[in-house]
Amino acid sequence: DGGITQSPKYLFRKEGQNVTLSCEQNLNHDAMYWYRQDPGQGLRLIYYSQIVNDFQKGDIAEGYSVSREKKESFPLTVTSAQKNPTAFYLCASTRLTGPGDYGYTFGSGTRLTVV
Amino acid sequence: AQSVAQPEDQVNVAEGNPLTVKCTYSVSGNPYLFWYVQYPNRGLQFLLKYITGDNLVKGSYGFEAEFNKSQTSFHLKKPSALVSDSALYFCAVRALNSGNTPLVFGKGTRLSVIA
C-alpha cells in the first residue's frame, strides 16, 4: 500500500543533542512538508520542499534543518539550537501536478520529548 | 496572506444531535478549502475539500461542509453525531491560484460527543 511513514514514533532527546526524524513516502508525491503541533496552537509549518535538492523555510524554521536528496525522503533534524523541541511532529506530502485534488497525506507523527 | 480561524476550541454535543464545527478563512482570490480529523497520537486524515462547484460538499464518515463565499466560511456539519466522532478537527486553506503555497491550518477544534 502507498503511504507516508514517519519514524520513530517516540523519540527522547537530551539537552544539547541533535536528533533526526525520518519521513519516507512511496506515493510519488512531489512536495513534502514538516509541521510541528503543540496543544492549542494547531499546526505550524517548519520547512517544505517541492522538488529534490530544494526546500523553503516555513514559519518556525529556527533550530531545525532538512534535506531532500531523494524524492521519497525528507528528514528533519532538530538541532541543539531549538530551545523548546518537545512537540508532536507531522510530515505530509502531496502532488503538485496532474488531475485530482492536491490534499495532503499525513504520516502518523513522531512525539519528541526532551529529557 | 492566508489565514484560517476556528473560533471554538471545544464543541460538545450529545450523541444523535446535529453538530457544527466552525471555520472562517481569509485568502486573496478563490479558496481551496479542506477539513481534516485527528485522533489521539495519529496524523491528520482527510475528510473533505472544496474547490469549485456546489457549495455543499459531502465527505467521509457522513460529514459535510457548507461553503459560504459572502461570509468566508466553511463550516463542518453532521446531521447525527456519534461518540466515535470525538476527535480534533482542523480546517485548512490556500488560495486556488497561489502557485502551490503550503496549506494554512487553523488551531483546531476538539469535538466531544457525549453518549
HADDOCK unambig.tbl for C-alpha pairs under 7 A between the chains (distance, minus, plus):
assign (segid A and resid 40 and name CA) (segid B and resid 107 and name CA) 6.31 0.50 0.50
assign (segid A and resid 41 and name CA) (segid B and resid 107 and name CA) 5.23 0.50 0.50
assign (segid A and resid 42 and name CA) (segid B and resid 105 and name CA) 6.96 0.50 0.50
assign (segid A and resid 42 and name CA) (segid B and resid 106 and name CA) 6.10 0.50 0.50
assign (segid A and resid 42 and name CA) (segid B and resid 107 and name CA) 3.69 0.50 0.50
assign (segid A and resid 42 and name CA) (segid B and resid 108 and name CA) 5.66 0.50 0.50
assign (segid A and resid 43 and name CA) (segid B and resid 105 and name CA) 6.15 0.50 0.50
assign (segid A and resid 43 and name CA) (segid B and resid 107 and name CA) 6.78 0.50 0.50
assign (segid A and resid 90 and name CA) (segid B and resid 43 and name CA) 6.69 0.50 0.50
assign (segid A and resid 96 and name CA) (segid B and resid 100 and name CA) 6.93 0.50 0.50
assign (segid A and resid 106 and name CA) (segid B and resid 43 and name CA) 5.56 0.50 0.50
assign (segid A and resid 106 and name CA) (segid B and resid 44 and name CA) 5.79 0.50 0.50
assign (segid A and resid 107 and name CA) (segid B and resid 43 and name CA) 5.43 0.50 0.50
assign (segid A and resid 108 and name CA) (segid B and resid 42 and name CA) 4.76 0.50 0.50
assign (segid A and resid 108 and name CA) (segid B and resid 43 and name CA) 4.18 0.50 0.50
assign (segid A and resid 109 and name CA) (segid B and resid 42 and name CA) 6.22 0.50 0.50
assign (segid A and resid 109 and name CA) (segid B and resid 43 and name CA) 5.68 0.50 0.50
